Structures are given as C-alpha cells and as structure tokens.
Amino acid sequence: MDLRRVSELSTQILDEVDRAVVGKRESLRLVLAGILAGGHVLMEDFPGLGKTLAARSFAQTLGLDFRRAQFTPDLLPGDITGSYIFDQKAGEFEFRPGPIFAGLLLADEINRTPPKTQSALLEAMQEKQVTVEGRTFQLPRPFHVLATANPVEYEGTYPLPEAQLDRFLMRVSFGYPSLEEEWQILSNRMERQQEEQTLTTLATPEDVLAMQAAIEATSVDESIGRYCVALTAATRSHGDVLMGASPRGSLGLLLCARAYAVIAGRDYVTPEDVKAVARAVLAHRITVKPELWMSNASGSNVVAGVLASVPTPASREPQPSDRSGHQHPAGSADPAGAAGPVRRDVAGRG
C-alpha cells in the first residue's frame, strides 16, 4: 500500500469515527497515529467523554476483532489471558483463550485491578504473546490495546507503575465537548432512534498491517530525529522532574510523529508533527518531584516547557523539482544544496 492510499484511508477512518465521537478530531487523530505506529494507547479522562465509544468505533472501522475486558479488583490474570479447562469428553485439558486474543482489546478502567492482573498485560503488550501454564501462545496480528483510566475516584484503585505506563506509546485525553458539540451528540442520538451506533467497516486486519508497513518504510530527516532526542533529554534535566522520559520516549516521539505526518497527507515529518504528538507521547513518562505534587507541576507542563525552550529545527519545503516528480538520490544535494531525502505531499497538496 502506498502512502497516498494510507493517507486517504486514514482520513476516511477518522471521518467515520467522527460520526460517533463528535468534536474530538484531534484526539482521534492521535489515537489512530498510535495504532498505525504499532503501539498501544492509554485514554485517560473523566467518565462519559467517549473513551469506550472511541475504542469500539476504531475496531469497527478498522475491521479488527474487538474484545472488552472490564478491569475490577477481583479480576485474575487467567480472566485476561485464558486458562486450561478440563474437557471430560476428551479426558484432557483444553486451552480456552481469554479476551486478550483479539485484534483490539479495550482494557476498561485498567487502574481498578490489582498489579498481578495488570502485569498479565505487560508481556502481551511488549512481546505480542502470552504464557499460560508454561506454554506460549502468539497473539493475532495486528494486536493493540486501548486502555481507559479515570483520573478521579482514586479510592480502591491501583495506579499503573511507571514501568507499565512506559509500555503505552501514548496517553490521550478527550476533554469536554463544546456546547454546540454536545447538542450535536443529542441530535445524532434522536435522529438514529437507538442507542447503538453502527459504523462502516473501511479496512481489514491485512489493510492495517499494510498501512503500518508503509509508514515503517517512510524515512525521517536527521534534524527531526535529533529534535526528538533533544526534547526527550530536556525532560530529564528539567527542574521539576524526578524522573524524565527514557530513550523509549524519544523513539515513540519519532514513530508517532511519522504516523501523524502520513495521516496528514505528507511523506515527510516536520517539527510541527513532533510538537503535535509530544504531550501525548512524553507526559505520562515523566515523574515530577514529590514536593511539587500539590502545585501545578505536571508532566504536561514539563513537556510544554521543553517545547518552548528547545530550539526548533528549520523546516525545509520540497523543491519545485520534487513536486514535479523528479527524485534526488537519498543523501544527495537537492537544487538548493540541501542534503536529505525527497519530501513530497502524498495527498497531492503542494
């Protein structure tokens, strides 16, 4: 699948999901970028803002097998991964797969289950496999986890440890809709005359893998990569930070910015793409100093600070010869004397 088709299909998917989740186009774009970058997304926001609906809508439009696991204090690891059940007719134990064997798993309220069950997701999210009773089972591809968490009502919850938070490529918030958007939600509900909303399936699991492969083949200019490294390194030396983002954060920043650029219709990454995904990729990887917990210090504010302080590399527009289809060998000089890969707008916009 070429990048033009990836961009077109991504736009169609966002348009379709936008029918269900009204007014959250930018948050939906971030979630889709996380999926196309091959990662898992944590959606953290107040109840009733469309987190579960967004996960179900993406599963429908992407054609992925969807499973939902409601995380509760009494949930066991076997309830997620599956377990062996004795088959009396066959006289042997048979493995019954759990909800994790899906293309897209919604881990609802993941912070309400004990660490033992939370850790059952860890191997699956990183290794794309689960181990039960000493046997390893490969998960289907593609496999993505969209987890939800409630930032209020911490009584009886088990906050995710930093090691597991770091496994999520992005943390996305939706926020309250505007008055006009909230009315649109009510209007849509009255118009369809039912609670359920069915969306059109626009892709298949094979299409999702092809989109991910096309994005993986997209190169990124060295200046953009170094900008990602500089932003991540700046979080470690910030005065409010106890623990900054790791190199996994800079890698996630690069991968998400690349996917975000392709969704926007470009086969090159700009500093604005990096800035657009920076908060979602880095904020949850930052731990502020304990003495600042009662202040306004937060991971998001730290990211905002480093975005303002780290010098932004200059954007280089594609040359006219590039737009006309002439390609320069990678690393050779373009007509203006600038070295680097060819950049062009895959959606046909100059």
C-alpha positions as CSV (number, residue, x, y, z in Angstrom):
1,M,0.0,0.0,0.0
2,D,1.4,3.4,-1.0
3,L,1.4,6.4,1.3
4,R,-1.2,8.2,-0.8
5,R,-3.6,5.3,-0.1
6,V,-2.6,5.2,3.6
7,S,-3.5,8.9,3.9
8,E,-6.8,8.6,2.1
9,L,-7.9,5.6,4.1
10,S,-6.8,7.3,7.4
11,T,-9.0,10.3,6.5
12,Q,-11.9,8.1,5.7
13,I,-11.5,6.2,9.0
14,L,-11.3,9.5,11.0
15,D,-14.4,10.8,9.2
16,E,-16.3,7.6,10.1
17,V,-15.2,7.5,13.7
18,D,-16.0,11.2,14.0
19,R,-19.7,10.4,13.4
20,A,-19.7,8.5,16.7
21,V,-17.3,10.6,18.7
22,V,-18.3,14.1,18.0
23,G,-15.9,17.0,18.1
24,K,-12.7,15.1,19.1
25,R,-11.0,15.0,15.8
26,E,-7.5,15.8,17.1
27,S,-7.7,13.3,19.9
28,L,-8.9,10.7,17.4
29,R,-6.1,11.5,15.1
30,L,-3.6,10.9,17.9
31,V,-5.2,7.6,18.8
32,L,-5.0,6.5,15.1
33,A,-1.4,7.6,14.9
34,G,-0.6,5.5,17.9
35,I,-2.3,2.4,16.3
36,L,-0.5,3.0,12.9
37,A,2.8,3.4,14.7
38,G,2.3,-0.1,16.1
39,G,1.7,0.9,19.7
40,H,-0.9,0.8,22.5
41,V,-2.8,3.9,23.7
42,L,-4.0,4.8,27.2
43,M,-7.1,7.1,27.2
44,E,-7.3,8.9,30.5
45,D,-10.2,11.3,31.1
46,F,-13.4,11.8,33.1
47,P,-16.3,9.3,32.7
48,G,-18.7,9.7,29.8
49,L,-16.4,11.5,27.4
50,G,-16.3,8.8,24.7
51,K,-13.3,6.7,25.6
52,T,-15.0,3.4,25.3
53,L,-17.0,4.5,22.3
54,A,-13.8,5.6,20.5
55,A,-12.2,2.2,21.1
56,R,-15.3,0.4,19.8
57,S,-15.5,2.7,16.8
58,F,-11.9,2.2,15.8
59,A,-12.4,-1.6,16.0
60,Q,-15.4,-1.4,13.7
61,T,-13.9,0.9,11.1
62,L,-10.5,-0.9,11.0
63,G,-12.2,-4.3,10.8
64,L,-10.4,-5.7,13.9
65,D,-11.8,-8.4,16.2
66,F,-12.9,-6.4,19.3
67,R,-12.9,-7.6,22.9
68,R,-13.7,-5.7,26.0
69,A,-12.3,-6.6,29.5
70,Q,-13.8,-4.7,32.4
71,F,-11.0,-4.5,35.0
72,T,-12.2,-5.0,38.5
73,P,-10.5,-5.6,41.9
74,D,-11.3,-9.4,41.7
75,L,-10.1,-9.9,38.1
76,L,-7.5,-12.6,37.8
77,P,-4.7,-12.9,35.2
78,G,-6.4,-16.0,33.7
79,D,-9.5,-14.0,33.1
80,I,-7.5,-11.9,30.6
81,T,-5.0,-14.4,29.1
82,G,-7.2,-17.5,29.2
83,S,-6.8,-20.8,31.1
84,Y,-6.9,-24.5,30.8
85,I,-10.2,-26.2,31.3
86,F,-10.6,-30.0,31.7
87,D,-12.6,-31.5,28.9
88,Q,-14.4,-34.5,30.4
89,K,-15.3,-35.9,27.0
90,A,-11.8,-35.9,25.7
91,G,-10.2,-36.6,29.1
92,E,-7.6,-33.8,28.7
93,F,-7.1,-30.2,29.5
94,E,-8.1,-27.7,26.7
95,F,-6.9,-24.1,26.5
96,R,-9.7,-21.6,26.4
97,P,-8.3,-18.2,25.1
98,G,-9.2,-15.1,27.0
99,P,-10.3,-11.7,25.7
100,I,-6.7,-10.7,25.0
101,F,-6.8,-12.9,21.8
102,A,-8.2,-10.1,19.7
103,G,-7.2,-7.5,17.2
104,L,-8.1,-4.7,19.5
105,L,-8.6,-5.1,23.3
106,L,-10.4,-2.5,25.3
107,A,-8.9,-2.7,28.8
108,D,-11.6,-0.7,30.6
109,E,-10.6,1.1,33.8
110,I,-7.3,-0.6,33.9
111,N,-6.4,1.1,37.2
112,R,-9.1,-0.7,39.1
113,T,-7.5,-4.1,39.0
114,P,-4.5,-5.4,41.2
115,P,-0.9,-5.2,39.9
116,K,-0.9,-9.0,39.3
117,T,-3.6,-8.7,36.7
118,Q,-2.1,-5.5,35.2
119,S,1.2,-7.3,34.7
120,A,-0.6,-10.0,32.7
121,L,-0.9,-7.4,30.0
122,L,2.8,-6.5,30.1
123,E,4.1,-9.5,28.2
124,A,1.3,-9.3,25.7
125,M,1.8,-5.6,25.0
126,Q,5.5,-5.9,24.5
127,E,6.1,-9.4,23.2
128,K,2.7,-9.9,21.4
129,Q,2.4,-13.3,23.2
130,V,1.1,-14.8,26.4
131,T,2.4,-17.6,28.6
132,V,-0.1,-19.9,30.4
133,E,1.0,-23.0,32.4
134,G,4.4,-22.9,30.7
135,R,3.1,-22.7,27.2
136,T,3.5,-19.7,25.0
137,F,0.7,-18.6,22.6
138,Q,1.2,-16.0,19.9
139,L,-1.4,-13.2,19.7
140,P,-3.1,-12.3,16.4
141,R,-1.6,-9.6,14.3
142,P,-2.4,-6.7,14.4
143,F,-2.8,-6.6,18.2
144,H,-3.4,-3.3,20.0
145,V,-4.6,-2.4,23.5
146,L,-6.7,0.7,24.1
147,A,-6.9,1.1,27.8
148,T,-9.0,3.6,29.7
149,A,-8.4,5.1,33.1
150,N,-10.4,7.5,35.3
151,P,-8.3,10.4,36.7
152,V,-10.7,10.8,39.7
153,E,-12.0,8.5,42.4
154,Y,-8.7,7.0,43.3
155,E,-10.1,5.1,46.3
156,G,-9.8,1.4,45.6
157,T,-7.6,1.8,42.6
158,Y,-4.2,0.6,41.7
159,P,-2.2,3.3,39.8
160,L,-0.2,1.9,37.0
161,P,3.6,1.7,37.8
162,E,6.0,3.7,35.7
163,A,7.3,0.6,34.1
164,Q,3.8,-0.3,32.7
165,L,2.9,3.3,31.9
166,D,6.0,3.4,29.7
167,R,4.6,0.5,27.7
168,F,1.8,2.7,26.4
169,L,3.0,4.6,23.3
170,M,0.6,7.5,24.0
171,R,-1.7,8.8,26.7
172,V,-4.6,10.8,25.2
173,S,-7.3,12.9,26.8
174,F,-10.6,13.8,25.1
175,G,-11.9,16.7,27.2
176,Y,-15.4,18.1,27.5
177,P,-17.2,19.0,24.2
178,S,-18.3,22.5,23.4
179,L,-22.0,23.4,23.8
180,E,-22.6,23.1,20.1
181,E,-20.8,19.7,20.0
182,E,-22.8,18.4,23.0
183,W,-26.0,19.4,21.3
184,Q,-24.8,17.6,18.1
185,I,-24.4,14.4,20.3
186,L,-28.0,14.7,21.4
187,S,-29.3,15.5,17.9
188,N,-27.5,12.4,16.5
189,R,-29.0,10.2,19.2
190,M,-32.5,11.4,18.5
191,E,-32.0,11.0,14.7
192,R,-30.9,7.4,14.8
193,Q,-33.6,6.4,17.4
194,Q,-31.5,3.8,19.1
195,E,-28.6,3.6,21.5
196,E,-26.3,1.5,19.3
197,Q,-24.4,3.2,16.5
198,T,-23.1,1.1,13.7
199,L,-20.2,2.4,11.7
200,T,-19.0,1.3,8.2
201,T,-16.0,-1.1,8.1
202,L,-13.4,0.6,5.9
203,A,-10.4,-1.7,6.3
204,T,-9.3,-5.2,7.2
205,P,-6.6,-6.5,9.5
206,E,-4.4,-7.0,6.4
207,D,-5.0,-3.4,5.4
208,V,-3.9,-2.2,8.9
209,L,-0.7,-4.2,8.6
210,A,-0.1,-2.8,5.1
211,M,-0.6,0.7,6.4
212,Q,1.8,0.1,9.3
213,A,4.4,-1.3,6.9
214,A,4.1,1.7,4.5
215,I,4.6,4.1,7.4
216,E,7.6,2.0,8.6
217,A,9.2,2.4,5.2
218,T,9.0,6.2,5.4
219,S,12.3,7.9,6.2
220,V,12.7,10.8,8.6
221,D,15.3,13.6,8.3
222,E,18.1,13.5,10.8
223,S,17.3,17.0,12.1
224,I,13.9,15.8,13.1
225,G,15.3,12.7,14.8
226,R,17.8,14.9,16.7
227,Y,15.0,17.2,17.7
228,C,13.1,14.3,19.2
229,V,16.2,13.3,21.2
230,A,16.7,16.9,22.4
231,L,13.1,17.2,23.6
232,T,13.3,13.9,25.5
233,A,16.7,14.7,27.0
234,A,15.4,18.1,28.2
235,T,12.7,16.4,30.3
236,R,15.5,14.7,32.3
237,S,17.2,17.9,33.3
238,H,14.0,19.9,34.0
239,G,14.0,21.4,37.5
240,D,10.6,19.9,38.4
241,V,11.4,16.4,37.3
242,L,12.4,13.5,39.4
243,M,12.5,11.0,36.5
244,G,12.4,12.1,32.9
245,A,11.5,10.3,29.7
246,S,13.7,7.4,28.7
247,P,15.1,6.7,25.2
248,R,11.8,4.7,24.6
249,G,10.1,8.1,24.8
250,S,12.3,9.6,22.1
251,L,11.7,6.6,19.9
252,G,7.9,6.8,20.5
253,L,8.1,10.5,19.6
254,L,9.7,9.7,16.3
255,L,7.3,6.9,15.4
256,C,4.2,8.8,16.3
257,A,5.3,12.0,14.5
258,R,5.9,9.9,11.4
259,A,2.5,8.3,11.5
260,Y,0.9,11.7,12.3
261,A,2.6,13.2,9.2
262,V,1.4,10.4,6.9
263,I,-2.2,10.7,8.2
264,A,-2.0,14.5,7.4
265,G,-1.0,13.6,3.8
266,R,2.7,14.0,3.8
267,D,5.6,11.6,3.3
268,Y,8.0,13.8,5.4
269,V,7.9,14.9,9.0
270,T,8.0,18.5,10.2
271,P,8.8,19.9,13.7
272,E,5.1,20.7,14.0
273,D,4.3,17.0,13.7
274,V,6.6,16.3,16.6
275,K,5.1,19.1,18.7
276,A,1.6,17.8,17.9
277,V,2.3,14.4,19.5
278,A,4.8,15.5,22.1
279,R,2.4,15.8,25.1
280,A,0.6,12.5,24.3
281,V,3.9,10.6,24.0
282,L,6.1,12.1,26.7
283,A,3.8,13.5,29.6
284,H,3.0,10.1,31.1
285,R,6.7,9.1,31.1
286,I,7.6,12.0,33.4
287,T,7.5,11.8,37.2
288,V,7.6,15.2,39.0
289,K,9.3,15.7,42.3
290,P,7.1,14.7,45.3
291,E,7.3,18.1,46.9
292,L,5.6,19.6,43.9
293,W,2.6,17.2,43.8
294,M,0.4,19.9,45.4
295,S,1.5,22.5,42.9
296,N,0.7,23.0,39.2
297,A,3.8,20.9,38.2
298,S,2.8,18.0,35.9
299,G,4.2,16.0,33.1
300,S,2.1,18.0,30.6
301,N,3.5,21.3,31.9
302,V,7.1,20.0,31.7
303,V,6.5,19.0,28.1
304,A,5.1,22.4,27.4
305,G,8.2,24.0,29.0
306,V,10.7,21.9,26.9
307,L,8.8,22.6,23.7
308,A,9.2,26.3,24.4
309,S,12.9,26.1,25.4
310,V,14.4,23.5,22.9
311,P,15.3,25.2,19.6
312,T,13.1,24.1,16.7
313,P,14.9,22.9,13.6
314,A,14.1,24.8,10.4
315,S,11.5,23.2,8.1
316,R,12.7,22.7,4.5
317,E,9.9,22.8,2.0
318,P,10.0,20.4,-1.0
319,Q,11.7,21.9,-4.1
320,P,9.6,22.6,-7.2
321,S,11.5,19.8,-9.0
322,D,10.4,17.4,-6.2
323,R,6.8,18.3,-6.6
324,S,7.0,17.6,-10.4
325,G,8.1,14.1,-9.7
326,H,11.9,14.3,-10.1
327,Q,13.6,12.4,-7.2
328,H,17.1,13.0,-5.9
329,P,19.0,10.0,-4.6
330,A,18.9,9.8,-0.8
331,G,21.6,11.8,0.8
332,S,22.5,13.8,-2.4
333,A,22.1,17.5,-2.7
334,D,18.9,19.0,-4.0
335,P,18.9,22.0,-6.4
336,A,19.1,24.4,-3.4
337,G,22.1,22.5,-2.0
338,A,20.3,20.9,1.0
339,A,21.0,17.3,1.6
340,G,18.4,14.8,2.7
341,P,15.6,12.5,1.5
342,V,13.0,13.6,-1.0
343,R,9.9,15.1,0.6
344,R,6.5,15.5,-1.2
345,D,2.9,15.8,-0.2
346,V,1.3,12.3,-0.7
347,A,-2.2,13.8,-0.8
348,G,-1.3,16.0,-3.7
349,R,-1.2,19.2,-1.8
350,G,1.8,21.4,-2.5
